[in-house]
Amino acid sequence: MKHEIPDLDWKRIGILIDLAIEEDFGAGDATSNAVIPENLLVSAVLIAKEDCVCAGLPVARAVFKKLDGNVVFKALVMEGQFCPAKTTLAEIRGMARPLLGAERTALNFLQRLCGVATMSHKYASAVRDSQTVILDTRKTTPGWRNLEKYAVAVGGASNHRTGLYDRIMIKDNHRVLAGLTGPDSIRKSVGLAREKYPKLEVEVEADSLEDVKKAADAGADFILLDNMNDKEMADAVKINKGRARLEASGGITFERLKAIASLGIDYISSGALTHSVKSIDISMEIFPHKQIY
């Protein structure tokens, strides 16, 4: 759970770009084909219409490149940079028809990723004076997980597990089914996980303080405190005695972040970083070539 920015998965991103262009373009951009001269060279700028943290310019560039391999795309800000409203994010030069054809798709990617990065920056900043780390979840747009987790990290928060394959996460439903074979489902589940996947870290979801004790006693690496109030989490810290790292999750609001961090919780995970994000308002303004180059 270190704050590392994941590499962009360009193979998957290429598929997403192809799908997005196909659904928007169909047989072609009828309006541009009808009214724009075929060989008209133009320049354009991408402008943030509201404060944001920038993320996704490389993806926007790839969209424009998909329709015009000779396009010149110049990023004017860095990924992760705070950009006040009216900031020019990038300059573009290319043929008018493909620039207009790529505009909406490029902005859809960029606006969404800037929204995720901005929300992540807001959450991470709220606990910057503590040792608590803000984490994302798997509540991501299907197919967009790599992109959204990239934007989370660019915004200053950290990534939880990528998928079902890179960490053991023993949740209540797993314990119910494991318990069908006998009592003490937490200890049993942790033991089976260690035996089957000795290289993976093991996390246990705890619904009660008794679950916290059982998970710590079983040697879990992480314990997820599910939908606990502040007093319950404070008691969980005492019960755990530093054995496992503690993660608060469920019912997390922005207003609760500082109070939870003050309890000595190691991590706070929130699906709001990805599933409740407002896209940032960004526009493309196009000019005769000579005006900005």
N, C-alpha and C positions, 0 to 999 in steps of 0.2 A: 504494500500500500504506500510506497514511496511516491513523492510527487515527481513523476516522470511523464513526459509527453510521449504518448505512443506514436509510432510511425504511422503515417497514412497508408492504408491498404489500397494502392492504386488499381489493383486488379478489380477489387470490389467496387471502388469508386467509379471506374470506367464503365462497369455494368450499370450502375445507378444513373450515370450521365446519359448513357445510351437509352435507357428506359425513359428517362425524363424528357429527352429531346424527341424521342419517338412519339410519346403521348401528346406533346405540344405541337410538333411540326407536322405530323401526318404526311400528306403528300407535298407539303411545302408551305412556306409563309406567303399566303395568297396576297396579303396587303402589300408587303414589301416588293414582291415580284411584279405587282401591278403598277406601283407608283414610284419606285426607287430605281434610278439608273443602275444597270448591272455592275459597272466598274467604278462606282463612286467611292472614293477614298475619304474616310472621315475619322475624326477623333472623338473620344468620349471620356467622361469621368464618372466614377462611382462615388457618391456623396452620402455620408451618414446624416440622416435627418434628425437623429436624437443621440444622446450620449450612449456610448457602448464600449465594450471591449472587443477588439477585432479578432475574428477567427474565420478562416475559410477562404482567404484570398487565393491560395494555390488551387483550390477546387474551382473557384470562379474562373481563374485563368484557364484551367483545363477545359471548361465548358466552351469558352470562346475559341480556344485552339481546336476543339473538335469540329467546329463549323468553318474555321478559317485558319489553316495551318501556318499562315504567314502573319497572323495578328501579332502586334507588339503590345504586351501587357506589362505595365510598370507599377508595381506596388509602391505606395508612398508611405505606408506605415508598416510596423512590424506585427506579426501575430502576437496576441496578448497585450498589445498596446491599448491604453485607454484613449478613446477618441471622442472629444466633445462634439456636440451637434455641429453640423456644417463642415466637419473634417472631410477633405478629399482623400479617399482611401486608395484609389488607383487611377491611372490614366491608361487609355487603350487607344490603339490606332489600327485600323483595318478597313476592309470593305464594308460598306453600309449594310447591305442585305444580311450577311451572316452575323454582324454585330447586333442588329435588331432581332434576328431570329434567335440568338443565344441569350438575349437580355433577360427574359423572364426566368428561364431555367437557372442562369448564373445567379440572379438575385435570390431566387428561392433557396438555393444552397447557402449563399452568403448570409442572408437575413436570419435563417434558422440557426446557423452555427454561431453567429455573433450573439444571438439571443441566449444560447446555452452558455457561452463564455461570459457574458455579462451577468447572468444569474449566478454562475459559479464564483465569479469575482466577488459579488455581493455577499454570498454565504461565507466564503473563505475570509473575507475582510472582517466579518463579525467576530471571529475567534482568533484573530491574528496575535493577540496578546496572551494567548494560552498555548498549551502543548497539544490541544485537540486538533485533529485533522478532519476536514470535511471530505466525505466520500460520495460518489455517485452510486447508482444501482443498475440493475438490468432492465429497468423500466425505460427502455429506449424505443425509438421508432424502428419497426422491423426493417432490417437491412442497413440501417444507419448507425449501428452500435459503434463501429470504429470511428466514424466521423464525430458522433456526439461525445464519445469518451475523449477523443482528441480535443474537442472544444472545451470540455470540462477542465482538462489539464492546462490548456492554454489560458483559461480564465483564472487559474490559481488554486483550484481544488484538486483532489486526487481520485484515482480510479480504484474501485473495488474490483472484484473478480470480473474477468471479461465474459465468461460464460459458465456453463455447467462443468467444464472440463478442467479448469485451472485452480479450483479450490473445493474442498469438501465443505458443504454447507448443510448441516443436519437441521432441518426445520421440523415443525410440529407434525406435519403429515408423514415425514420419514420416521419419526419416533413412534407414531401410532402403528405404522405397519411393522416396524422392527419389534414393537412390543407384543405383537401377536405370537411371537415365539417364546415369550417369557417376560418376567419383570425386569426393571432397571434398564429401560430402553436407552437412556443417554449413555451409560457406561458401555453397554453392548454396542451401540452404534459407533461410538468413538473407537472402540477396539476393532471393530470390523473395518472401519475406514483406514485405520493405521495399517492393518494387515494387507488390505487390498491395494492401497495407494500410499506407500510409506514416504514418498517424496512430497506429497501435497499437504499444505496446512489444513487444519481441521477447525471449523467454526461450528458452534452449537447455538441455535436459537433458544433463548430462555424466556418463557412466559411468566415465570414466577421466581421469587428469591430462592425457593427450594431447587428450581432448575439451575439457577446460577451456581449453587453449592455443588450440585451433582456434576455439572459440566466442568467446574474447576477441579473437583476431586478426580474426574476422569482424565484430566490432562489436556483438555481442549486448548488450542492455541488462541482462539478468539471466542468470546461469548457475545452474542447479539442480544441486547436488552430490548425486548419487543414490546412497544407500547407501554412502557413504564413511566410513571410520574417521577418528578424530581426526587422525592423522598425515597422511593423504591430504588432509584439508581444510586443514591447516596449509600443506601444499605448494601446494595450489590457491590460497591467498591470495597466496603468493609469485609464482606463475606469472601470476596475474591482474593484479597490480600496480595494483590500484585501478581498472581499466578498466571492468569490469562489477560490478554488485552481486551478491553471492553468497548463495545460499539453500541451506541444508542440508535434506535431505528423505530419507525412507526409513530405517527402523530407528531412528526417534527415540523415545527413552523419556524420561520425566520426569527420571530420574537422570542423563542425559547433557547436559541443557540448559545447566548452568553451564559445563561444560568446553567445549562447542561455542561458547558465547558468548565465552569467553575467547580464542578463536582469531582473533577479528576478523570473524566471519561476520555479514553484514548481517541475514539473516532465517533463521528456523527454522520450517518448516511441518510441521504434524502433523495427520493425520486423526483422532487421538485426541480432539481437541476436539469432534468431532461424532459419530464412528462408534463410540466406545467409552465413551460417557457413561452414567452411572447416573442415573436420574431421582431428583429430590429428594422425600423423603417430606413431603407437605403434606396436611393434612386440612381438611375443612369441618365446622364444628360449628354446629348450628342451635339457636336459642333462641326462646322467646316474644318477641314484638316489643319489649316494654318493657325487657328485660334489658340491651340494649346501646345503645339509643337513648332 
